[in-house]
């Protein structure tokens, strides 16, 4: 037991010194790169932005339709489970697997339909702008 404790304490001390050494190295690298840094090199750090940007002006529409589709899928899945399995006090493995499959399938189906609706709205709006 004693060698194990000595080994753990030694490893902890080693990792602590390594942490401080790596921090100094990282700070030196950051200082060297700071004069060459250009903010446009980063790109978009938040790909699921809720703002309309130049490259993806329909981002909010996509997210909104996806969330509406997922919510509708959960609701439809609940009603399917309620009408087919019902609310029972006994839960068996078979019912839980069936219930999970129904919820998963309905969420994926309606989430995909939400994205399809967002795409169709986007295409219709772009055709309207072209004319």
N, C-alpha and C positions, 0 to 999 in steps of 0.2 A: 504494500500500500504506500509506503514511504517513497519509493522511486516514482510511482505514478504522480504523487503530489508534487514532488520536485520537478518532474517533467512538465506538468501543467503550469507551474509557476514560471519556469524557465521559458516556456513557449509564450506565455503572456507577456513577459518582459521583452522578449525578442520582437513580438508583434507590435508592442508599444513603440519601441525604437524604430522599427521599420515604418510605422505610420508617420512618425515625425520626419524621417528621412525622405519618404516619398512625398510628403507635403512640401518640403523645401524644393525638391526636384520639380514638382508640378508648378509651384509658384515661379520658378526660374523659367520654365517653358512658357508660361502665360505672359511673363514680362517680355520675353523675346518676340512673342507673336502679337503683342498689343499694338505695335507700330504698323504691322501689316494687316491688321484686322479691318474688314469692311462688313458692315451689317447686312449687306445683300448676299453675303456668302452663306448665311444661315438658312435663308429661304423662309418658308412658313413653318414656324415651330408648332403651330396648332392646326393640324390638317382638318379637323372637324370644327371649323370656325363657324360661328353663327352670323358672321358679318358677310355681306356681299362683297366679294373681292373681284378683281378683274378676270382672274382665270376660272373662278367658280362662282358665278353670281346666283346660282340656284341652290346653294348649300343649305340654306334655311328650309327651303321647300322640301329637299330630300330628307332632312332630319325630321321635319314635322310629319311628313307622310309616313316615314318609317315608324315613328313612335305611335302615330294613329293606327297604323296597321298592326303593330304589336299589341296595342291595347284592345283593338277589335278582335284579334286572334285569341287573346286570353279570355275575353268575354264569350266568344263563340265556343271556345273549348270548354269553358265552365258549363254552358248550357248543354253541350253535347254530353259531357260527363254526367250532368244532372239527369238528363233524360234517358241515357243508356244504362249507366251503372246505378245512379241514384245515390242518396245519402244513406249509408248503412253504418251501423255501429261496429260491425266486424270488418276489419280490413285484412285482406289476404294479399299475398304477393302478386297474384294474377291481376287483381283489381288495381293495385298500385302501378304495375307495369303498363296496363292498358290506359290508365289515367294519364301517366306521364307521356305516353305516345300520342294521345289525343291532344294534350296541351302543346307538346313540341311541334306536332304537325300543323296545328292551327296557327301557332305563332309564326312559324316559318312561311306558311302559305300567305297569311295576311300581311306579314312584313314585306314579302316579295311583291305582293299586289300593291302595297303602298309605294314601293320604289318604282314600280311600273307606272303607276298613276303620276308620280312626280316627273318621270321621264316624258310621258305623253303631254303633260301640261307644259313642260319646258319646250318640247318640239312645237306645240301649237303656238306658244308665245313667240318663238323664234321665227316661225313662218309668218306670223302677223307683223312682226317687225320688218321682215324682208320686203313685204308688199307695201 
